[in-house]
Structures are given as structure tokens and as C-alpha cells.
Amino acid sequence: MYQFPNVQYLVKGNVINRAKLELSRWKEVKHDNTVTWLAFWNDPINPKEFKYVFLAASSSLKGQSDKEKYEKSRLLKDYIQDIRANYTRDFNSKDPTKRQISVATYLIDKLALRAGNEKDDDEADDEADTVGCCTLKVENVELVPPNKLKFDFLGKDSIRYLNTVEVEPPVYTAIGDFRTAKKSNGSKKDKVDDLFDLLDTSKLNAHLKELMPGLTAKVFRTYNASITLDVILNKETRDGSVPEKVAVYQHANKEVAIICNHQRSVSKSHETQMSKLNEKINDLKTQREELTTDLSRAKLRKPPLEDKDGKPKKNLAPQAIENKIAQLDAKIEKMEMDKQIKEDLKTVALGTSKINYLDLRISVAWCKRHEVPIEKIFNKSLLAKFTWAMDVDPNFRF
């Protein structure tokens, strides 16, 4: 307990004297080298939630923790085939708990679902009505013959997850059985009952740790996000301009955000921004048409026509006009590309996956290999946070 004598408070203009103020009562002092928070406490408004004091984003310890996180996910490459064979084998297990574990692991692997009440250190705590894989209700999963599942639930931060996906026939059958299985009291499940009624996050993670040291649902999520980025970048990047390469990166980042269900509402300014872009593009195209006319006249050694204000233009050589046209073409191409990217990403939040689920070394190595300035991918604050990844070899692959 810390005490401060003669402390004064200013409340609504009145000074309140306290001979002695008891400022804090620390519950305990912990020594734990497996976490990156410095202190935490119960939120006084919502006691079910916790508030944390974390290390600064640019902290070397935080960077070391990030690197270890990605190394653990990268290690999953060596186990993933055996893990998939393991849960595939148990799709038809006669042990109902083992069967639920296998199907839940499959969904976490295939769809990058969160486990349920597992807490992410990069996002706010779950609200009471949000669910993950282990906490899915019967009403959240609908069977769509012959072997598709329609998911509809509120995930982290109350973001709706709506997705229809084709699954393995044994998984489809198992989900149907889980929906109609009787509860412990012998009654039928209602739509608000747990789909995986024999499973919770602790049981699932305990099973995952048997398959690989330190394996959790979040490790799966990080692995699938990073491997997706790595594969798309190396498959789709071609020789071209920097804007074209950045567009490939944005597309890859978008695919990861979709996998992780990182959505956002369309900003109120989106239509205005698109309208301004269209105006600029149209203006440049008009300038190009005028220059094309000027070029034709210059080749015939005729003076250019007057501009739109009726003023005479400077008489330029054909080569100079061609250079101007080439510059305009480059501007138009870049603006068209920016417009397309802005439209494609209007409902997708790229930041969360880029900061928390993508191994930074993938992006840095890609930038080095393809001569893309790193500032085109990360802003200054993120570059300060990710200094640990900047020395990676250009040939690095996740």
C-alpha cells in the first residue's frame, strides 16, 4: 500500500484537503517472464473485463515476444500434416468428445476461427454475446446439402461472421449429429444450446498442446494468415512498377483479412473520396486528349490549338509532347489502381492482420527481393515497432 500525505483534489472548483490518501492497494506482485503486460486490473465499470498496461510497441522485449510468436507459428509447418491426419482420422471416432475435438480443430484450421473465449492480446475482450468455435450455438451453423455449412454468428468485437463453406462429408455428418444429439438430461438440443457441448477452450488447447508444444487456436490462426500471405506474394508478384507490386501486396493482405474476418463498415467519406478520384482521372484524360491533338499538329509542323481559356499554348517539339503524354499515362494508371484498391478494400480492415497475424519478415523480405520501398507497406510508427524484422534475408520464406 502506498500513502501520500497532504494530497489535494480539485473537484468542480473546490479544493478538498486529505491528510492522508490511500492511492492503491496492490493485489500481488508477480514475476512472470511469459507475458508482456506490466500490470492489470479489473475494469471498475465492467468487472468481467481486465485492463492492461503493456510494454511500448517499440520495446525490444515486445519485439522479442513478437518474433517468438511467429517462430512458434512457423514451427507448425513441421507438424501440420500429422495434425491434419490426426483430426481426419477422428472424424468418425466413437468417442463423442474426441469427435468434437477433431471437428473443432478442422474448423479452426480451415476457417481460422478463434477458439471461443480465448483472449487475444491485440484486441479487446469478447463481449458477452460473441462466440468462437468452441462456443458456437446450434443456431449458428446451418446444414446446406450436400456438404456445405453456413456459419452466422457474432465474433470478436461483435463483427458478424457470415460464411458458407464446403467441408469434408464426415465433418458435415458430424455437425448434423452434434446438432441433434441429446443433452445430458436426455432432452433435445435447442437452437441456443452449445453445438460442441462436450468441449471448451481449455480442453481443446490441452489437446492441441499434445500435438505440438505451445500449440493453440491462435497459433493456427497466425500460421494460416502468414502462410497465405507468403504463398500469394510469391505466386502473383511479377516484374513491373512499384504501384503494381504494392497492389499485389494489398490483394494478398486483403485475402488474409477475409480469412481472419477483419471487417469494417464503409466509411462515410468513401463516396466523396471516390468522386474526387474520378474527377481527377477525368481531368487527366482530358489533358491527354488535348496533348494527343497537339502531337498530331506538331508532327505536321502546325502550331497547337488554344487552351480552354482561349490562350495560346507553347509550341513544343513532338518528343516533348510524347514525354508529357507518357507522364500523364503513368499518373492515370496509378490513380486507376488506387481507385480499384480503395473500392476493393472499403469493407476490409487490413491493419489488424498486418500488425498481429502476419510474420513481418515475409513483408520485409518481399520488399527487398522486389525493390519495393518498405515505407509503401508500413508507416513510420510500425517501422519503429518492427525493427527486429528489418535485417531479414531477402530470400526468407515463412
Wavefront OBJ file of the C-alpha trace (Angstrom):
o trace
v 0.000 0.000 0.000
v 1.265 3.468 -0.937
v 0.240 6.532 1.087
v 0.651 10.195 0.162
v 0.145 12.845 2.876
v -1.413 16.276 2.300
v -2.793 15.462 -1.147
v -5.245 17.985 -2.584
v -8.054 17.288 -5.077
v -9.688 19.960 -7.205
v -13.326 18.979 -7.753
v -15.644 21.437 -9.540
v -13.529 24.345 -8.360
v -13.423 23.321 -4.683
v -10.141 22.187 -3.168
v -10.566 19.137 -0.949
v -7.762 18.521 1.569
v -6.888 14.993 2.628
v -4.439 14.445 5.433
v -3.595 11.082 4.028
v -4.667 9.426 0.769
v -4.554 5.717 0.219
v -3.834 5.663 -3.510
v -3.563 1.971 -4.318
v -3.861 -1.497 -2.901
v -1.789 -3.889 -4.996
v -3.283 -7.386 -5.047
v 0.096 -9.029 -5.609
v 3.464 -8.633 -7.280
v 4.103 -11.302 -9.906
v 7.275 -12.437 -11.632
v 6.234 -13.957 -14.959
v 8.580 -13.926 -17.961
v 5.944 -15.425 -20.274
v 3.787 -12.285 -20.561
v 4.323 -8.761 -21.923
v 1.943 -6.821 -19.663
v 3.307 -4.810 -16.754
v 0.116 -4.556 -14.701
v -3.576 -5.360 -14.981
v -6.766 -4.668 -13.061
v -10.497 -5.217 -13.212
v -12.421 -2.593 -15.143
v -14.484 -0.781 -12.460
v -17.330 -0.263 -14.955
v -17.394 -3.852 -16.232
v -15.742 -6.119 -13.624
v -15.738 -9.045 -16.082
v -13.145 -7.246 -18.203
v -9.496 -6.576 -17.476
v -7.391 -3.560 -18.372
v -3.682 -3.946 -19.070
v -0.542 -1.839 -19.125
v 1.650 -3.234 -21.905
v 5.193 -2.610 -22.984
v 5.656 0.089 -25.617
v 5.215 -1.125 -29.188
v 8.869 -0.302 -29.966
v 10.188 -2.133 -26.880
v 12.932 -4.659 -27.626
v 11.250 -7.114 -25.253
v 7.971 -6.711 -27.145
v 9.828 -7.277 -30.406
v 11.418 -10.413 -28.997
v 7.979 -11.641 -27.912
v 6.579 -10.982 -31.406
v 9.440 -12.872 -33.032
v 8.917 -15.861 -30.736
v 5.195 -15.820 -31.555
v 5.876 -16.037 -35.279
v 8.595 -18.634 -34.835
v 6.111 -20.813 -32.975
v 3.589 -20.441 -35.800
v 6.318 -21.134 -38.334
v 7.166 -24.326 -36.455
v 3.636 -25.547 -37.181
v 4.804 -26.269 -40.754
v 6.650 -29.306 -39.427
v 3.575 -30.654 -37.636
v 0.629 -29.610 -39.795
v 0.434 -32.726 -41.977
v 0.408 -35.065 -38.968
v -2.123 -32.854 -37.173
v -4.447 -32.896 -40.174
v -4.101 -36.663 -40.486
v -4.864 -36.950 -36.767
v -8.092 -34.952 -36.781
v -9.227 -36.503 -40.076
v -8.898 -39.946 -38.547
v -11.096 -38.927 -35.587
v -13.988 -37.505 -37.663
v -15.737 -40.865 -37.246
v -14.490 -41.657 -33.742
v -16.916 -43.489 -31.476
v -15.714 -41.301 -28.595
v -18.048 -38.252 -28.809
v -15.577 -35.905 -27.102
v -12.724 -36.931 -29.382
v -15.033 -36.497 -32.375
v -15.989 -32.956 -31.317
v -12.325 -32.065 -30.761
v -11.399 -33.308 -34.230
v -14.170 -31.338 -35.978
v -13.437 -28.173 -33.982
v -9.718 -28.446 -34.838
v -10.630 -28.874 -38.508
v -12.793 -25.724 -38.458
v -10.077 -23.713 -36.692
v -7.524 -24.890 -39.241
v -9.711 -24.477 -42.347
v -11.535 -21.259 -41.410
v -9.049 -19.625 -38.993
v -11.803 -19.373 -36.377
v -10.976 -18.236 -32.863
v -11.332 -20.883 -30.203
v -14.097 -19.001 -28.394
v -13.257 -17.459 -25.065
v -9.541 -17.416 -25.787
v -8.257 -13.890 -25.171
v -6.151 -12.134 -27.810
v -3.555 -9.660 -26.550
v -4.039 -7.486 -29.620
v -7.779 -6.930 -29.437
v -10.406 -6.054 -26.860
v -12.011 -8.745 -24.717
v -15.028 -10.544 -26.065
v -18.426 -9.145 -25.352
v -20.955 -11.423 -23.675
v -22.854 -12.273 -26.852
v -19.875 -13.074 -29.076
v -18.763 -16.618 -29.821
v -15.948 -18.617 -31.360
v -15.561 -22.195 -32.490
v -15.940 -23.906 -29.099
v -18.871 -21.688 -28.089
v -20.911 -21.965 -31.290
v -24.624 -22.459 -30.736
v -26.818 -24.824 -32.732
v -28.425 -21.803 -34.424
v -25.035 -20.520 -35.614
v -24.403 -23.403 -38.035
v -26.842 -24.488 -40.724
v -26.511 -27.595 -42.892
v -26.627 -26.881 -46.626
v -26.796 -30.129 -48.659
v -24.861 -31.945 -49.868
v -21.851 -30.934 -47.748
v -21.785 -27.201 -47.018
v -22.052 -25.391 -43.698
v -23.485 -21.899 -43.321
v -21.995 -20.020 -40.378
v -23.721 -16.958 -38.953
v -22.568 -15.564 -35.620
v -21.032 -12.544 -33.917
v -17.289 -12.905 -33.496
v -14.682 -10.744 -31.792
v -15.753 -7.108 -31.353
v -19.296 -8.138 -32.384
v -18.231 -8.437 -36.035
v -20.655 -10.687 -37.855
v -19.172 -13.844 -39.351
v -21.331 -14.939 -42.284
v -19.815 -17.613 -44.477
v -20.953 -20.685 -46.390
v -18.155 -23.160 -46.918
v -17.822 -26.636 -48.389
v -16.464 -29.166 -45.880
v -15.429 -32.801 -45.854
v -18.507 -35.114 -45.898
v -17.587 -36.665 -42.498
v -17.470 -33.148 -40.985
v -20.893 -32.342 -42.478
v -22.307 -35.562 -40.995
v -20.681 -34.898 -37.613
v -22.098 -31.361 -37.391
v -25.550 -32.769 -38.141
v -25.096 -35.298 -35.333
v -23.890 -32.607 -32.902
v -26.968 -30.501 -33.693
v -29.398 -33.315 -32.953
v -27.526 -35.020 -30.093
v -29.394 -35.230 -26.815
v -28.302 -33.199 -23.810
v -27.127 -34.753 -20.563
v -30.711 -34.677 -19.234
v -31.948 -36.635 -22.241
v -33.787 -33.740 -23.900
v -33.145 -32.479 -27.430
v -30.871 -29.521 -28.028
v -32.492 -26.136 -28.549
v -31.148 -23.594 -31.026
v -29.373 -21.711 -28.207
v -27.585 -24.799 -26.869
v -23.874 -25.366 -27.464
v -23.036 -27.180 -30.691
v -19.838 -28.549 -29.104
v -21.423 -29.354 -25.756
v -18.596 -31.683 -24.673
v -15.856 -29.197 -25.457
v -14.426 -25.927 -24.172
v -11.325 -23.887 -24.978
v -9.211 -25.375 -22.197
v -9.941 -28.932 -23.357
v -9.200 -28.040 -26.950
v -5.934 -26.272 -26.186
v -4.850 -29.108 -23.895
v -5.358 -31.476 -26.832
v -3.522 -29.159 -29.241
v -0.506 -28.948 -26.912
v -0.257 -32.742 -27.124
v 0.106 -32.399 -30.900
v 2.736 -29.642 -30.787
v 4.382 -27.821 -27.862
v 2.667 -24.478 -27.292
v 0.034 -25.045 -29.997
v -3.199 -23.064 -29.524
v -6.038 -21.945 -31.762
v -4.302 -18.580 -32.147
v -1.128 -20.270 -33.399
v -3.259 -21.900 -36.116
v -4.713 -18.504 -36.961
v -1.304 -16.853 -37.182
v 0.089 -19.732 -39.242
v -2.756 -19.692 -41.775
v -2.579 -15.906 -42.108
v 1.194 -15.836 -42.637
v 1.382 -18.825 -44.970
v -1.423 -17.341 -47.097
v 0.457 -14.033 -47.454
v 3.714 -15.822 -48.278
v 2.146 -18.053 -50.957
v 0.151 -15.288 -52.686
v 3.074 -12.844 -52.767
v 5.433 -15.390 -54.279
v 2.850 -16.645 -56.761
v 1.467 -13.356 -58.048
v 4.333 -10.834 -57.900
v 5.655 -10.037 -61.365
v 8.145 -7.576 -62.803
v 6.510 -4.190 -63.058
v 6.191 -0.802 -61.446
v 6.222 -0.265 -57.694
v 2.469 0.632 -57.662
v 1.708 -2.668 -59.423
v 3.712 -4.606 -56.860
v 2.059 -2.741 -53.980
v -1.321 -3.653 -55.494
v -0.306 -7.330 -55.337
v 0.627 -6.892 -51.678
v -2.690 -5.189 -50.901
v -4.559 -8.036 -52.599
v -2.654 -10.624 -50.546
v -3.288 -8.656 -47.344
v -6.982 -8.475 -48.241
v -7.184 -12.269 -48.635
v -5.665 -12.677 -45.173
v -8.090 -10.146 -43.672
v -11.002 -12.069 -45.216
v -9.714 -15.338 -43.741
v -9.443 -13.682 -40.316
v -12.838 -11.947 -40.732
v -11.353 -8.493 -40.195
v -14.174 -6.329 -41.473
v -15.154 -2.709 -41.158
v -18.112 -0.610 -42.177
v -17.818 1.549 -45.280
v -16.561 4.978 -44.217
v -18.884 7.937 -44.605
v -16.295 9.688 -46.746
v -15.831 6.772 -49.170
v -18.201 8.036 -51.855
v -16.770 11.543 -51.633
v -13.218 10.212 -51.985
v -14.194 8.071 -54.970
v -15.934 11.037 -56.606
v -12.828 13.216 -56.217
v -10.645 10.477 -57.664
v -12.934 10.149 -60.670
v -12.812 13.913 -61.225
v -9.006 13.898 -61.146
v -8.836 10.947 -63.540
v -11.270 12.582 -65.963
v -9.283 15.819 -65.819
v -6.066 13.964 -66.657
v -7.764 12.146 -69.530
v -8.957 15.472 -70.923
v -5.413 16.808 -70.742
v -4.197 13.709 -72.559
v -6.711 14.191 -75.379
v -5.501 17.787 -75.833
v -1.889 16.657 -75.895
v -2.720 13.981 -78.460
v -4.199 16.676 -80.682
v -1.162 18.876 -80.114
v 1.122 15.981 -81.038
v -0.686 15.388 -84.316
v -0.375 19.069 -85.205
v 3.271 19.232 -84.125
v 4.141 16.346 -86.434
v 2.574 18.351 -89.276
v 4.547 21.398 -88.065
v 1.342 23.212 -87.187
v 1.052 25.359 -84.031
v -1.049 23.918 -81.136
v -4.645 24.971 -80.681
v -5.510 27.475 -77.976
v -6.241 26.163 -74.488
v -9.741 26.062 -72.968
v -9.352 29.703 -71.823
v -8.510 30.848 -75.349
v -4.845 31.443 -74.570
v -2.091 30.293 -76.957
v -0.046 27.256 -75.923
v 3.705 26.896 -76.021
v 4.925 25.378 -79.264
v 6.651 22.099 -78.269
v 8.582 19.514 -80.247
v 6.820 16.146 -80.822
v 9.242 14.344 -78.479
v 8.469 16.747 -75.623
v 4.726 16.221 -76.112
v 5.194 12.434 -76.174
v 7.077 12.663 -72.868
v 4.193 14.619 -71.342
v 1.699 12.046 -72.602
v 3.796 9.238 -71.063
v 3.840 11.065 -67.730
v 0.059 11.521 -67.839
v -0.435 7.844 -68.699
v 1.593 6.861 -65.633
v -0.471 9.188 -63.408
v -3.754 7.889 -64.832
v -2.660 4.268 -64.369
v -1.664 4.897 -60.743
v -4.921 6.705 -59.961
v -6.981 3.957 -61.590
v -5.089 1.420 -59.493
v -5.590 3.453 -56.306
v -9.287 3.739 -57.107
v -9.640 -0.014 -57.597
v -7.749 -0.795 -54.392
v -9.830 1.690 -52.403
v -13.040 0.127 -53.736
v -11.864 -3.444 -53.081
v -10.811 -2.651 -49.507
v -13.736 -0.493 -48.450
v -15.162 -3.193 -46.136
v -11.887 -4.867 -45.161
v -9.655 -3.849 -42.239
v -6.052 -4.584 -43.196
v -4.351 -3.240 -40.087
v -5.155 -5.974 -37.572
v -3.804 -8.843 -39.651
v -0.774 -6.836 -40.786
v 0.189 -5.949 -37.209
v -0.785 -9.101 -35.305
v -1.073 -12.135 -37.596
v 1.469 -11.683 -40.399
v 5.120 -12.515 -39.814
v 6.788 -9.187 -40.589
v 9.795 -10.915 -42.110
v 7.627 -12.085 -45.024
v 6.821 -8.488 -45.961
v 10.338 -7.141 -45.388
v 11.976 -9.932 -47.415
v 9.441 -9.448 -50.228
v 10.168 -5.711 -50.321
v 13.900 -6.402 -50.552
v 13.505 -9.025 -53.298
v 11.280 -6.846 -55.448
v 12.826 -3.445 -54.664
v 9.690 -2.025 -53.068
v 10.359 0.738 -50.508
v 9.311 -0.583 -47.108
v 7.547 2.753 -46.447
v 4.990 1.723 -49.098
v 3.891 -1.123 -46.814
v 4.405 0.153 -43.249
v 4.125 3.649 -41.799
v 6.819 5.141 -39.550
v 5.245 4.036 -36.267
v 5.007 0.423 -37.447
v 8.559 0.502 -38.740
v 9.685 1.558 -35.252
v 7.731 -1.344 -33.793
v 9.112 -3.903 -36.229
v 12.838 -3.121 -36.114
v 13.513 -6.756 -35.165
v 12.393 -7.880 -38.646
v 14.336 -5.376 -40.739
v 17.572 -7.368 -41.069
v 15.899 -10.449 -42.548
v 17.497 -12.130 -45.565
v 15.734 -11.253 -48.866
v 15.247 -14.974 -49.564
v 13.342 -15.579 -46.315
v 10.212 -17.733 -46.723
v 7.719 -18.435 -43.973
l 1 2 3 4 5 6 7 8 9 10 11 12 13 14 15 16 17 18 19 20 21 22 23 24 25 26 27 28 29 30 31 32 33 34 35 36 37 38 39 40 41 42 43 44 45 46 47 48 49 50 51 52 53 54 55 56 57 58 59 60 61 62 63 64 65 66 67 68 69 70 71 72 73 74 75 76 77 78 79 80 81 82 83 84 85 86 87 88 89 90 91 92 93 94 95 96 97 98 99 100 101 102 103 104 105 106 107 108 109 110 111 112 113 114 115 116 117 118 119 120 121 122 123 124 125 126 127 128 129 130 131 132 133 134 135 136 137 138 139 140 141 142 143 144 145 146 147 148 149 150 151 152 153 154 155 156 157 158 159 160 161 162 163 164 165 166 167 168 169 170 171 172 173 174 175 176 177 178 179 180 181 182 183 184 185 186 187 188 189 190 191 192 193 194 195 196 197 198 199 200 201 202 203 204 205 206 207 208 209 210 211 212 213 214 215 216 217 218 219 220 221 222 223 224 225 226 227 228 229 230 231 232 233 234 235 236 237 238 239 240 241 242 243 244 245 246 247 248 249 250 251 252 253 254 255 256 257 258 259 260 261 262 263 264 265 266 267 268 269 270 271 272 273 274 275 276 277 278 279 280 281 282 283 284 285 286 287 288 289 290 291 292 293 294 295 296 297 298 299 300 301 302 303 304 305 306 307 308 309 310 311 312 313 314 315 316 317 318 319 320 321 322 323 324 325 326 327 328 329 330 331 332 333 334 335 336 337 338 339 340 341 342 343 344 345 346 347 348 349 350 351 352 353 354 355 356 357 358 359 360 361 362 363 364 365 366 367 368 369 370 371 372 373 374 375 376 377 378 379 380 381 382 383 384 385 386 387 388 389 390 391 392 393 394 395 396 397 398
